Amino acid sequence: MSQAIEGIDPAVPPSGPGCAECEAAQGWWVHLRRCAQCGHVGCCDTSPEQHASRHFADTGHPFIQSFEPGEDWFWDFRTGEMFGEGPKLAPPQHHPRTQTVPGPRERVPRDWQNRIH
């Protein structure tokens, strides 16, 4: 995945430091994923709302990259395959290191482990 790939735009920055839909609804997430085509940041499939997968269902944008510090893998929704390398996307590469996982801290319910997938 090191050459130009349809469905990945390395020049597009992420939409923000957290899941766009969870932020708008004052929700919370477990991990974050970044759309490699448009930069939308959504929550992972373990999170209650699974916004990254919903973004794929709504847009057809095929690739996400982890938006967690220390992770740079890509996922292809069409094939269900993970790729360990790909083009470097526009910064930032991950959410702020001070942001908790799950996060954001002030919105994570005490029983969060009972609410995940």
C-alpha positions as CSV (number, residue, x, y, z in Angstrom):
1,M,0.0,0.0,0.0
2,S,2.9,2.4,-0.6
3,Q,1.8,3.9,-4.0
4,A,-1.3,6.0,-4.8
5,I,-4.4,4.1,-3.8
6,E,-7.9,4.9,-4.8
7,G,-9.8,5.7,-1.6
8,I,-6.9,7.1,0.2
9,D,-6.0,10.8,0.2
10,P,-2.9,11.5,2.2
11,A,-3.3,15.3,2.0
12,V,-6.6,15.4,4.0
13,P,-6.2,16.2,7.7
14,P,-8.3,14.4,10.3
15,S,-11.7,16.0,11.2
16,G,-10.7,16.5,14.8
17,P,-9.3,14.9,18.0
18,G,-12.4,12.8,18.7
19,C,-15.3,11.0,17.0
20,A,-17.2,13.7,15.1
21,E,-20.7,12.3,15.9
22,C,-19.9,11.4,19.5
23,E,-18.6,14.9,20.1
24,A,-21.8,16.4,18.6
25,A,-24.0,14.2,20.8
26,Q,-21.7,14.6,23.9
27,G,-21.1,10.8,23.7
28,W,-18.0,8.8,24.3
29,W,-15.8,6.1,22.5
30,V,-13.4,3.4,23.1
31,H,-10.9,3.8,20.2
32,L,-10.8,6.1,17.3
33,R,-10.5,5.4,13.5
34,R,-9.7,7.9,10.7
35,C,-11.2,7.7,7.2
36,A,-8.2,7.6,4.9
37,Q,-10.2,9.3,2.1
38,C,-11.9,12.3,3.8
39,G,-10.3,12.5,7.3
40,H,-13.6,11.8,9.2
41,V,-12.7,10.6,12.7
42,G,-15.2,8.0,14.1
43,C,-15.3,5.6,16.9
44,C,-14.4,1.9,16.6
45,D,-16.7,-1.1,16.5
46,T,-16.2,-1.8,20.2
47,S,-17.6,1.7,20.9
48,P,-21.4,1.9,21.6
49,E,-22.2,3.9,18.4
50,Q,-19.6,2.4,15.9
51,H,-19.4,5.6,13.9
52,A,-16.4,4.6,11.8
53,S,-18.3,1.7,10.3
54,R,-21.4,3.8,9.8
55,H,-19.3,6.3,7.9
56,F,-18.2,3.6,5.5
57,A,-21.8,2.4,5.2
58,D,-22.9,6.0,4.4
59,T,-20.1,7.0,2.1
60,G,-18.4,3.9,0.7
61,H,-15.0,5.3,1.7
62,P,-13.2,2.0,1.9
63,F,-10.1,2.6,4.2
64,I,-9.7,3.6,7.8
65,Q,-6.5,4.0,9.8
66,S,-6.2,3.7,13.5
67,F,-6.2,7.1,15.2
68,E,-4.6,5.8,18.3
69,P,-1.0,6.7,19.4
70,G,1.5,4.1,18.4
71,E,-0.8,2.5,15.8
72,D,-0.6,3.0,12.1
73,W,-2.5,0.1,10.5
74,F,-5.2,0.4,7.9
75,W,-8.4,-1.5,7.5
76,D,-10.2,-2.2,4.2
77,F,-13.9,-2.4,4.9
78,R,-14.5,-4.0,1.5
79,T,-12.3,-7.0,2.1
80,G,-12.1,-7.2,5.8
81,E,-8.3,-7.1,5.7
82,M,-5.8,-5.2,7.8
83,F,-2.7,-3.7,6.3
84,G,0.4,-2.9,8.4
85,E,1.7,-0.2,6.1
86,G,0.4,2.5,3.8
87,P,0.9,6.1,2.8
88,K,1.6,8.6,5.6
89,L,-1.6,10.6,6.1
90,A,-1.6,14.4,6.9
91,P,-0.9,15.2,10.6
92,P,-1.9,14.7,13.3
93,Q,-1.4,11.0,13.2
94,H,-3.4,10.3,16.3
95,H,-5.6,11.8,19.0
96,P,-3.8,13.9,21.7
97,R,-1.8,11.6,24.0
98,T,-3.5,13.3,27.0
99,Q,-6.9,12.1,25.8
100,T,-8.1,9.0,27.8
101,V,-9.0,5.7,26.3
102,P,-11.9,5.3,26.5
103,G,-12.6,9.0,26.2
104,P,-13.2,11.7,26.8
105,R,-12.8,11.0,30.5
106,E,-15.6,13.3,31.7
107,R,-18.2,11.5,29.5
108,V,-17.2,7.9,30.0
109,P,-19.8,6.2,32.2
110,R,-18.6,4.2,35.2
111,D,-20.1,1.0,33.7
112,W,-18.6,1.6,30.3
113,Q,-17.4,-2.0,30.1
114,N,-21.0,-3.2,30.1
115,R,-21.8,-0.9,27.2
116,I,-19.2,-2.0,24.6
117,H,-19.5,-4.4,21.7
